[in-house]
Amino acid sequence: MKMKRFRKAIALISLAVLVASFSYGQSVAKFGYIDSNEILTLMPETDSLQNELKAYADYLDQQMQAMGMEYQTKVTEYQENVNTMSDLIRQTKEKEITDLQARIQAFQQSADADLGAKQAELFNPLIEKVKNAIAEVGKEMSYTYIFDVGTGALVFYENGENILPHVKKKLGIQ
């Protein structure tokens, strides 16, 4: 369903740009498309970067599992001895367990954010390399617009005209 909407949106945008280019006496726009996800999977650097990211994710997962085991041990110990504990010891053990649970949740959130940052750190140079190659191909082959069907984004435009002012005028927006 999303892909149908995306294709319709691309078709409408393409049509609007084509009409705009005829309306303003410009030459005919030349459109291209690429699936950046596909090109990224074909690049030789991708495998080593994915392996490095997986190793980092595995390390974080090991830390998470260790915390989970500590939590499970404390809960089991608490459950086995709760009937023989004084109120002070019981309250202290309950606080330890809830504090550990909060630390585990905080670690999970931090680990997710950290993994995302690590992915960006590793893959952003590669993505930039792909963007530069797309721009170079666009210029060399005289493309006006190149759409990325992998992400649904416009990744290159050469001397394109922003029709926003015309649409705003048509809609009566200042």
FENHU-V668860 format. One line per field, one symbol per residue. ss: DSSP state (a for helix, b for strand, c for the rest). phi: phi as a letter, one per 20 degrees, with the letter a starting at -180 (. if undefined). psi: psi as a letter, one per 30 degrees, with the letter a starting at -180 (. if undefined). A space follows every 50 residues. Layout:
ss = ???
phi = ???
psi = ???
This chain:
ss = caaaaaaaaaaaaaaaaaaaaaacccccccbbbbcaaaaaaacaaaaaaa aaaaaaaaaaaaaaaaaaaaaaaaaaaaaaaaaaccaaaaaaaaaaaaaa aaaaaaaaaaaaaaaaaaaaaaaaaaaaaaaaaaaaaaaaccccbbbbcc ccbbbbbccccccaaaaaaaaccc
phi = .ffffffffffffgfffffffffdmefffddbbbdffffffefffgffff ffffffffffffffffffffffffffffffdgfdefgffgfffffgffff ffffffffffffffffffffgfegffffffgffffffgffdlfeccdeff dmdedbbdlfdfeggffgffemee
psi = eeeeeeeeeeeeeeeeeeeeeeeggllkkkkllljfeeeeffkffeeeee eeeeeeeeeeeeeeeeeeeeeeeeeeeeefgeffkleeeeeeeeeeeeee eeeeeeeeeeeeeeeeeeeeeefeeeeeeeeeeeeeeeeeghkekkkjfe fgljfkkjhlkjgeeeeeeefgk.
